[in-house]
Amino acid sequence: MKKKREGGKAVVRLIDRVFGLFLAAGIVLGIFGLALEWVLLKGPSPALRDSFVMTMIWTRRFDFIPRIFLTKQEVDDIFDSHFVMNASGASTDTSLITVKAEEEIDPDLGPQPDAYGLIDEDGDGIVIVDVKKKGFVGKMMVVYDPSRIIVGKPEVYGGYGMPLDALCERYGAIGGINGGAFYDEDGSGTGGFPDGLTISDGEYTLMGHERTFVGFDENNILFVGDIDEETAKELHMRCGVSFGPALIINGVGEYGGYMESGINPRTAIGQRADGAVLMLVIDGRQIHSIGCSFGDARDVMIDFGAVNACNLDGGSSTVMYLNGQYINSPSSASGTSRNLPNGFLIK
């Protein structure tokens, strides 16, 4: 009986020591974290401070962290000085895009590199390229035929959105990326209330605020800019969503300083001069990839030949889906897709 009691006490002591070890480690890490934050926010580099603040604000669930050492007014002033969401006002020059007809492939030669050095090995009209840069990784999906791109959305708005795989199933699409803005208070939005203009299957839905619009017209040319509902109808836009900022307009890079957005997961869409559509996702908030800025996403798009490009919803909404699986590493709690208000899909 005595041995059992002693054995029980030993187990209790072990559990107590392990708990104490974790508690001490948590305290040390907490102190270290607060010290590091103090250096970032109160140190000699305003640029580093602003980048940290913008990263936390865009992360939503952690937007309270900067206010540990900064007043609400200081945080608001930093955000207001760097917040960018609208395009410069330049209109899309359609003459810069010439949608190429599908080329016949000589079976004797096999798949050949396109003008940008990419090869469609399996002939499905889609090429996936791994993006690897300092501090972040992601995927670029090149879709050669822009007429295959549509915008999918839930049957009705007002409740819940749909995960990207469910949107693909609803529209018979083989893949795609997440799309535009939605009401997402504290990072826990249902995806059922889009913010801005959404066009899908010729149906126009306008909710909330005016934002930069990105979408395709009936000639399958991608437009990016401050396009309201009336203008979209005049331009015969067949599909599109609202977010921003514009990354590239008519071959010219737009906004993109790291302070404007902080470092986060990113999604973007663009179009090359030959009409091919560029869909980009950058992983973030993970060990293998911390994320990137607007400017980083813009530069990747430029590397791949984008003439026009726009930032889409990022953070935990960033997902890419193809042929029955998510092919990036989402930062959402589920590790897959959140409920979304819309997405750019591939038929």
Phi, psi and omega in degrees: 000320180295320180296321178297318180296316179296321178296319179295321178294324179296318178296317179298317179298319180297313179299319181297319180291319178297316178299317180298322178297313179296322180295315179296318179297320179297320179294315180298315180296321179297316179296317179298317180298317179294321179295318179296318179296320180299318179297318181295318186272331185245002182284190188280355186249101176298327180296316179294320177301311184294321178297318178296315180298314181295323177298314181293319180297314181290342177284346176067296185292342181244020183289351177280340188300314179300335184281000174294322182243350179243150176286162178301321180295319179297317178296315180298321180295319178296315181297313182297328183283342183240348184297127179224128177219338184258155180285171184285349182104351178294139179268149182293127178269101185292341181291345181279349182244126174235105183290119183280142174289154180297129184274144173286135180259123177289114182301335180286331181270330183077184181301135181242153178298144174278186183295347181251009176084008180265148182237126176273086189300318185263000175071020181269003179081011181226135176235132176253128180237132174286132177256123180227115178229172179296114177095348181205156175225163179188197180227139170247125177251120180256121179248114189290327183256106183293342179291346179281347185274128175229170171251124176258149179211166175297163181300320177222154174261156177124346179238259181246146171280198182226144172298157184300321180296324178290323176298317178299317180296319181299324184258004182065032181267153181268348180176189179159194178225163175293164188242247194264193187285155172206162179292122190217059183298127180059023177073016183237027180293156183271352181078006185266359183231090180294156179241113183111201183262130174238131176237124181213127181054037180076003180263126181260128177234121180241118177226146170072227192264154171285133181223172171302136182250143175223128182188178184251140175272184184291347175263009176068029174261134182279127176253142176225129177160189178277083186247116178272181185298316181297315180295321179300321179291322178295327180275358181057049177288130181264336178199155178168170180219175181242131168196240179129176004279168170297139179260321180217133174228122179056040177081001182251126178296137178264213181302164178171009178297146184296336181287339184287338187226348190069197182244116185208168171301146184225149169230139179211158177227144180208181180215135176278172180295334179272007177093345180301141183265135179253121177244119186242134168231138177241123177293154179200169179061031180221163184298319185284345183198117183278341183115183182215173179266174172304316182297321177298315179297319177301315183295323176296317178299319177297319178302327182265009172089019182294133172267324175226143180201153181217140173289139176248184179300137182239217180063221182286357175275344186294114179213150172227132187230138179203131175051048172088007179209153173279127188253001169249187180245089183296151179263006179294161181300328181278344184079004176233229184257141168285171170288126187244154178277340182187173176196154173275118186247160180244118179279000000 
